[in-house]
Amino acid sequence: MRLTPKGGRDAIEGVEALADGRNVLKARVRAAPENGRANEALIALIASALRAPKSTVSIRAGATSRVKTVFVAGAPALYLDALAKLAPN
């Protein structure tokens, strides 16, 4: 996931190709990257998009980076439809 803090709105904007060839989900949040506020906003955004409790979403790597590894606990089948809508082919 690639996060843009202070992005003017909270939104997931599709898939972006990074310079190293990886594809990531692109998101922006209004919160500033201070005291973990942007990360908290990202967790809330993902939880809302997946219709999952915020407690199931966590940042596994990249807490201080724009590129993050996000983990969502639970059965993957619960989130497949929502993920397909977030990242259309």
C-alpha positions in Angstrom: 0.0 0.0 0.0 1.3 3.5 -0.8 0.0 6.2 1.4 -0.1 10.0 0.7 -0.7 11.8 4.0 -2.2 15.3 3.9 -3.9 14.3 0.7 -6.9 16.5 1.0 -9.4 13.6 1.3 -9.6 10.1 2.5 -9.7 7.7 -0.5 -8.4 4.6 -2.0 -7.4 5.4 -5.6 -6.6 2.1 -7.2 -3.3 0.4 -8.1 0.0 2.1 -8.8 3.2 0.5 -10.2 6.3 1.4 -8.2 9.7 2.0 -9.8 10.9 -1.4 -8.6 8.0 -3.1 -10.5 5.8 -3.9 -7.5 2.1 -3.0 -7.8 0.6 -1.4 -4.7 -2.8 -0.1 -3.7 -2.7 3.7 -3.6 -4.4 5.6 -0.8 -4.6 9.2 0.5 -5.7 10.5 3.9 -6.3 14.0 5.2 -4.3 13.4 8.4 -0.8 14.6 8.8 2.0 12.1 9.3 2.6 13.1 12.9 2.2 11.0 16.0 0.8 8.1 13.9 -2.3 10.0 12.8 -1.9 9.2 9.1 -1.5 5.5 9.9 -4.6 5.5 12.1 -6.5 7.2 9.3 -5.3 4.6 6.9 -6.4 1.8 9.1 -9.9 3.4 9.5 -10.1 3.9 5.7 -9.2 0.2 4.9 -11.5 -1.1 7.6 -14.3 1.0 6.2 -13.7 -0.1 2.6 -13.6 -3.7 3.6 -16.5 -3.4 6.1 -14.2 -4.9 8.7 -13.7 -3.9 12.3 -10.7 -1.5 12.7 -9.2 -4.0 15.2 -8.6 -6.5 12.4 -6.5 -4.1 10.4 -2.8 -3.4 11.3 0.3 -2.1 9.7 2.9 -4.8 9.6 5.8 -2.9 8.0 6.6 0.6 6.9 4.9 2.5 9.7 7.2 5.5 9.0 7.4 5.0 5.2 4.9 5.9 2.4 4.9 2.2 1.3 3.4 0.0 3.9 2.5 -3.6 4.4 -1.0 -3.9 5.8 -2.5 -7.0 7.4 -6.2 -7.7 7.7 -7.1 -10.6 10.1 -9.9 -12.9 9.3 -11.0 -15.2 6.5 -9.8 -13.9 3.1 -13.1 -14.9 1.5 -14.9 -12.3 3.6 -12.9 -9.5 1.9 -12.5 -10.8 -1.7 -15.5 -8.8 -3.1 -14.5 -5.6 -1.4 -10.9 -6.0 -2.6 -12.0 -6.6 -6.1 -13.8 -3.3 -6.1 -10.8 -1.5 -4.7 -8.4 -2.8 -7.3 -10.2 -3.5 -10.5 -8.2 -5.4 -13.2 
